[in-house]
Amino acid sequence: MALSPGWRAFALLPGTHCGVFRKAPRSSCLSSFPWGHCPWRGTGSSLDPEMKAFLEENTEVTSSGSLTPEIRLRLLTPRCKFWWERADLWPHSDPYWAIYWPGGQALSRYLLDNPDVVRGKSVLDLGSGCGATAIAAKMSRACRILANDIDPIAGVAITLNCELNQLNPFPILTKNVLDLEQDKWDLIVLGDMFYDEDLADSLHRWLKGCFWTHRTQVLIGDPGRPQFRGHSIQHQLHKVVEYSLPEATRQENNGLTTSTVWEFQP
């Protein structure tokens, strides 16, 4: 996949993963909702039929070219119209949820291969994007899952992806969790989130709070982006596993060859 105008640029720039916090306006009412009472779309909610139809028309169902062929996802691929169109022709917010990023792939692979990590536990998938890691947690028998992404369209995509994998959709929160009270989770997973220095600093502080307040386990997936490698969080990480990326993922991510799961241990 060569660098050129259009949607291909999303996958090629390793620092451009979804602005799950940065892009969305912060609502002044967020702080009034304790975490446990913040409204989110639950498992019984209906999908907007127009948005559902739009995503079904403009994405492709695929399970190839990633670390997790067990998981089927609706993604933007070269066979999709908008892969080749100018980015400004996409009528909604930037579809970062439509790329299966390498950090998320590593996390999902690890959970599928090590189900004891999540079995019977509560899991927050932070910056969920396409929802693959939350889906992997569900497949590995997590008892409670919350997928979080501030893009409401990502929420629709995650629900469709659950259905593709014959799973009952789990709750999806489309608010900025950094603005909310910390809830107790056994495990927080986040992939490809350290792409911006300010966001990385905010995440670092928030994750430390989760760890010290609730002793939450934190797993981070990243393919070696410079913003992550150069951040001070590196001094508080333990390498869990490193995966060699499939050729298709390498081509879509500017030649990145591996992706690693790290455990955060402040």
Secondary structure, 3 states (H helix, E strand, C coil): CCCCCCCHHHHHCCCCCCCCCCCCCCCCCHHHCCHHHCCCECCCCCCCHHHHHHHHHHCEEECCCCCCCCCCEEECCCCCHHHHCCHHHCCCCCCHHHCCCHHHHHHHHHHHHCHHHCCCCEEEEECCCCCHHHHHHHHCCCCEEEEECCCHHHHHHHHHHHHHCCCCCCCEECCCHHHCCCCCCCEEEEECCCCCHHHHHHHHHHHHHHHHHHCCEEEEEECCCHHHHCCHHHHHEEEEEEEECCHHHHHHCCCCCEEEEEEECC
